[in-house]
Amino acid sequence: MTNQLATKIVCPNPECQAPNPVSHNFCAHCRTAIPKVYLWAVGEDVSSLKVGQTLTNNRYVVVNSRVLLDTKPGWQPEVVEKVPDFITPYLHLVEHRPHVPQVYGAVAFNRSGRRTSTLWLLEKVPVYSEGLGAAFAGKLMPEISESWKGAGSMRQLNWLWQIANLWDPMQAEGVNRTLLHQEVLRVEGGLVRVIEMMPNGDSKPKLAELGKLWKHWQKHARIGIAQTLEKICNGLQKEEIVTATQLIALIDEALRTVGQKQFLNCNYLTLSHTGPTREQNEDACYPASGDPLHQNTGYDLSLAIVCDGVGGHQGGEVASSLAIDTIHRRVKSVLDKPENRYPDSIAIQIENSTCVANDLISMRNDSENRQERERMGTTMVMSLIYGHEAYIAHIGDSRVYRITRTGCHQMTLDDDLATREVRLNGILYRQALGMSSSGSLFQALGMNSSTALHPNIRRTIVDEECIFMLCSDGVSDRDRVEQYWQTEILPVLEGKVDLATACQRTINMANTHNGHDNSTVALVHCQVKQPVEAGQSTASEFPTDLAAASLAHSDTLLLANPESHSGSIDRQRVQTIGEKASSSNKKPLLFGAIGLVLLISIGTGGWLLTQGKPSVPASTSAPR
């Protein structure tokens, strides 16, 4: 148990030399927030780890099976030059977090005086933090199979939808067998999270095997979706559903039906500040900073945007304001028409609006004869909530976080050169930070023609109360969001503060602990109410017996036995739905990956490799 270990956490603030142990979540001396970093160990000798054991001069403490606590989270972890093949998929799939863990570093492990081997440490794993209390800290989240019976229709479909969306990316990396190992599939509320990935080996898993596993879960599906899931499972096993695109389309159709019974209320507010060291504010946001609270209900559109301008004299603020005005007007005007409110259309309109804004800024640069560092540009991040779906889009390094009562997860991946090296070349992020211009952006609005621009668009399902936090890097730099979300944002979900207070406290935090840049935040509070269905659990989502939820790791596939069935899938209907949704379900997942490769092949231009926003000390965290 974590709370039973005499563990001293070292303050990550390099300027703090206090000898006193850290108390609670803050340094007792300088009040720096101390995040507890729990890690999952993988490697040849992980089975030899013992609870209470320490590694690397007492830095890492084994707190639960293969869960380690880093007592020096501000220090650089050990890295090695050669990354083994089984670690590479984590780096290539970094854009699919928070479903997929990230690589933290390596640690030398001496097994009882015998040979020394290397263990690899994964972060952002499905482990509870201390925010839920000491009894939860370091404990693994429950398996999807354990939580399935108590979940409602929307959540059951959402879990399957996420797994289906991971199938093709994991297949490309040779690890989609992971999705057949239900013991590594954990859930955090509505979010599916993988503990570790299982290599395919010599075999290539088929969707039929996924149908075999789902058939086991389908027995305990909610009445309203049981028949639909039976047909899907049968269609998978009979190989009538042969692509992930077809599968996603069928689940999407079921989600739309169930989503009509879900009540969603969105409150959203923005706040922007020049900061203590800047003379002008180059950030911009929609709704405008300080506007009264906006509230949308049901199938109204809830749109929030944050832009962070860069470029020459009186350029950044012009670019960010022009992007805000263009994107919100175009998105609203097109999507006000009900016939355009489908996943493929929404994603396309977001992309088109972003490209139009890019070209307007670029034309403005050309008309004013701005060259190289004088050219103005802007980052952009937006969230669009519609019905049961959230669309996240971004360019640059402004970010979106999704915050629930159990965790804070970054939903975007910075468009910087260090992150590009991680995704394309399989380099550890901490190694990539040592490269020249590692923090420079390789794309931003206004720097080139839209033919070289590739917006990153992501679609997610909203089936629980949460907050989408959009912010410029003046807020997120140095991992401040990860450090302070529990004190500044979580109280909104707990009913202790309102959005206005949370916005102001977040800006104050940014000005106090960063302070080198403008700071802008937009908070979108989604409140969800769903009808209680027969047999559905209404108790707390947190397991009462966390020991029973701990991992019993096995290399054996836990698959249900095939059973006789009468359900069937209409082949023609599957094909039609799959074709209709091909762009909607492939595009949001592939915009970033395909766009990135194309962008590199075209060339990013000299400005993007050298131009950047004011430099700050590089974060030592994993790719964001």
Secondary structure by P-SEA (a helix, b strand, c coil): cccccccccccccccccccccccccccccccccccbbbbbbbccccccccccccccccccccccccbbbcccccccccccccccccaaaaaaaccccccbbbbcbbbbbbccccbbbbbbbbccccccccccccccccccccccccccccccaaaaaaaaaaaaaaaaaaaaacccccccccccccccccbbbbcbbbbbccccccaaaaaaaaaaaaaacccccaaaaaaaaaaaaacccccaaaaaaaaaaaaaaaaaabbbbbbbbbbbbcccccccccccccccccccbbbbccccbbbbbbbbbbcccccaaaaaaaaaaaaaaaaaaaacccccccaaaaaaaaaaaaaaaaaaaaaaaaaacccccccccccccbbbbcccbbbbbbccccbbbbbcccccccccccccaaaaaaacccccaaaaaaccccccccccccccccccbbbbbbbbbbcccccbbbbcccccccccccccccccccccccccccaaaaaaaaaaaaaaccccbbbbbbbbbbbbbbcccccccccccccccccccccccccccccccbbbbcccccaaaaaaaaaaaaaaaaaaacaaaaaaaaaaaacccccccccccccccccccccc
